[in-house]
């Protein structure tokens, strides 16, 4: 009788292991980059930097609008981050080098370089991972999960957590709002001239 229980226990363990997708299946670069075109709302993010993780807490929401995927010529990506109650708009050129996408921008008089790629993930989701040269020689890694609506099902969120683990992201997730987004157009601010 004991061998039967051991066999049953081993079978259950094997079924549990077999049901978990391996990292080779979970982390595949996106082949069809044209599916990344459009507007995306950030749902969750993580990083390998504790200071950057703390800084993410200031971000209420974020959206990304990919205009076209590069075909050798720079293309445009628009980003709007709601930070500490205000909107920060960024427009940057995107260029392709091999299977990587490169973005460079100037923020607070510092040049930032983003070297990353999209990965296959849940339907109507966009998974971006990059290495950023952040305010000097420091490099940090980020993993950002966008959705078309800002909403996500629990199974898709669990898949994202598994993908983060496969890519060796161990710090917590920062979840953002899908309702408190910056408007599409920058709001004009009236400037009073000195007389």
KOLVO-365846 format. One record per atom (N, C-alpha, C, CB): z, x negated, y. Coordinates in steps of 0.2 Angstrom, whole numbers, plus 5000, padded with zeros to 4 digits. Glycine has a CB too. Example, Ala and Ser with C-alpha at 12.3 -4.5 7.8 and 13.67 -1.06 7.14 Angstrom:
KOLVO-365846
503949344972503949384978503949344984504549434978503549364989503649324995503949365000502949304997
end
This chain:
KOLVO-365846
500049964994500050005000500049965006500650055000500449905006500449865012499749835014500949805011499349815009498749785011498249845014498349765005498349905013498049955016498149965023498150025012498849955025499049965032498849905036499849965032498849845033498549785036497849795038498649715032497449815033496749825034496649875039496449855027496949935039496949985044497049955051497350045043497649915052497849885058497249845061498449855058496949795056496449755058495849795060496249705052495649845057495049885059495149915066494949945054495749935067495949965074495849915079496649995074496149855078496049795083495349775084496449735080494949775078494249755079493849805083493949745072494049875082493749925086493849915093493949995083494449905095494649895102494349835105495449885102494249785101493949725104493149735105494049665099492849775100492149785100492049835106491949825094492449875108492349925113492349895120492849985113492649835121492649805127492049765128493349755127491649775133491049735134491249665136490649765140490849615134490949545135490649525142490649495130490949475145490749455152489949445152491049385153489649415147488949415147488549475149488649375141488849535146488549595147488749625154488749645142489349605156489649635163489349605169490349635163489149535168489049495174488249475173489449435175487849515175487149505175486849505182486749545170486449455184486149455191485649515191485849395193485649555197485249605198484549585198485349645205484149615194483449595193482949635198483149615186483049695199482649735204483049745211482549805201482949695215483249685221483049745226483149625225482549775225482349835229482849885229481649855227483149895223483649945223484249935228483949955216484349875231484849865236484749885243485049785235484049905244483849925251484249995252483149935251484449995258484750065261485450045263484850115255485850105265486450095268487050105262486650155273487550065262488050055257488750055260487949995253489250085257489850095260490350055256490150165261490750005259491149965255491750005252491449905259491849995245492350035242492949985240492050065235492749925238493349885236493049815237493549895228493549765238493449695239493949655236493249685246493849595234494349545232494049475234494449545225494449425234494349355236494749305232494349345244494549245232494949195229495449165234494549145225495449185240495849155245496449205247495449135251497049185247497649225249497649235256498249185247497449185261497349205268496849255269497249145272496249255266495749305267495949375264495049275263496349375258496549435256497049465261496949425249497449435264497849455269497449485275498449405272496949445277496549465283496149535281496049415284495949545275495649605273496049665274495449605265496649665274497149715276496949745283497849695275496649705287496549735294495849775294496449675299495449775289494849805288494949875285494349765284494849925289494849995287494250015283494950045293493650005285493050025282492549975284492850095284491949975280491449935281490849965278491549865278490249955281489649975278489049925279489350045281488549925275488049875275487449905275488149825269486949895279486249925278485749865277486049965285485449865271484949815269484249845271485049795262483949805276483249835278482749825273483149805284482649765271482149745265482449685262481449735268482249675256482449615252481949565254482449625244482149495255481749445257481149435252482149385258480549415255480049395251479849325253479449445251480249285255480149215258480249215265479449195256480149275269480349275276480949305277479749315279481349285283481949315284481949395285482249285290482349425283482449505284483049515287482349545277483249575289483849595292484349635288483649635299484949615289485449655286485949675292485849625280486149735292486649765297487249775294486349825301487849755297488449765295488949795300488749695292489349845298489849865303490549865300489649935306490949835303491649825300492149865305491849755299492549905303493149935307493749895306493250015305493849855311494449805311494949815316494149735311495549825314496149845319495949905323496249785323495549955321495350015325494750005329495950025330494449945330493849935333493249925328493949885338492649935331492049915327491749845329491549975328491649815323491249745324490549755321491649685321490049745325489349755322489049685321488949795327488749675316488449615314487749625312488849575309487249585314486549585312486449515310486049615317486149505304485949435302485349435298486549415297485049375298484449365294484649355287484049305297484249375282484349365275483749325272484549425271483849275269483249235266483449225258483149175269482949225254482949205247482849135246482549255243483249105242483149035239483349045232483648985243482749045228482849055220483149125219483349005217483649125215483949195214484549205219484249195207484649165224485249175228484949205235485549105230485349235238485249265245485649225250485349345246485349205256485749165261485749205267485449095262486349205270486449235277486849185281486849305276486649185287487049135292487149175298486649075293487749175301487949205307488449175311488149285306488449185317488949155322489449205324488649125328490149195322490649245323491249205327490949275317491449225333491949195336491749125337492649205333491149105339490849035340490948995334491249005346490949025329490948985322490349005318491648995318490048955315489448965311489748985304488948905311489549035301489749055294489149055290490049125294489149035284488649035279488849075273488348965278488449115271488549155265488049145260488549235267488149125254487749105249487949155243487749035247487549205241487749245236487149285232488249295239487349335228486849365224487149435223486649335218486749485221486949545219486949545211486449605221487449585208487449595201487349665199488149575199487149675193487049745190487749775189486749745183487849835191488449875191488349945189488949855197488849985191488750055190488150085194489450095192487950145192487450185195487650195203487250245192487150195207487350205214487850165217487550275215487950105214488350055217488049985218488950035211488249945222488049885224488549825223487649885231488449775219489049725218488749665221489249715211489149635226488949575229489449525228488749585237489249465226489749405226489449345230489849385218489849315234489649255238490149205238489349285244489949145241490349095243490249085250490149025239490749085254490649085262490949015264491049145265490648985268490948925272491248965278490348875274491848965278492249005283492648965288492849045279492448965294492748935300492848855298493348965302492348825297492448745295492248735288493148725296492548685285492348665279492548705273492548585278493048745274493348785269492848835266493948825272492848835259492348885256492848935252491948845251492648995253493049045249492449095245493449095254492749125240492249165236492549235237492249145228492049285238492149355239491749395233492049375246492049455232491749505228491749575231491949505220491249605233491249665236490849715232490849655243491149775232490849835228490749885233491349855223490049905234489849955239489550015234489249935243489650075237489350135234488950175240489950185231488550215237488150255242488550305246487550295238489050335243489450385246490150355248489550445241490350305246491050275247491550295241491250295254491350345237491750375232491550335225491650445231492050335221491950305214492350335209492150225215492050345203492450365197492850315194491950395192493450335191493850285188493550245183494450325185493150265179492750215174492350165177492350255169492050185183491650135187492150085190491250165192492650105193493150065196493450015190493750105199493550035184493849995179493249945177494050035173492649965177492149915176492149865181491449955176492149875187492249835193492849785192492249865200493349805190493949765189493849715183494549805187493449735178493249695172492749635175492949735167492249665179491849615182492149565186491249645186492649585190493049535194493449485190493549575199493649505184494049465180493549415177494349505174492949435175492449395172492249335177491849435170492249355183492049305188492649265191491649345194493249275188493849235189494149255196493649165189494049315198494449345204495149365201494049395208495649335203496349355201496749395206496649295198496549385212497049415217496849495218496849385224497349535221497249605221496649635224497849635224496449695223495949725226496149755233495649785222495649755238495749785244495249845244495649745250495549905245495149975244495049995252495550025240494450015253494350035260494250115260493750005263494150135266494050215268493350225268494350235274493150285265492450315266492350365271492250335259492950375275492850425280492950395287493450475279493250345288493350315295492850255296494150285295492250275296491750225297491550215304491050245292491250155305490950145312490350185312490850075313490150215318489550245319488950205318489450285326488350235316487750195315487550155322487150245314487550185327487450155334488050125337486950205338487950075340488550045344488650095350488449975347489250115351489450155357489350115363490150185356489050145368488950115375489650115378488450145379489850055381490450055385490250045392490950005383490550095397490450085404490750035407490650155407490449985410490749935413490749945421490349865412491349935424491449945431491349885434492149975432490849885439490749825443491249815448490049825445491449745449491849735455491449745462492149655455491849765467491449785473491749735478491549855475
end
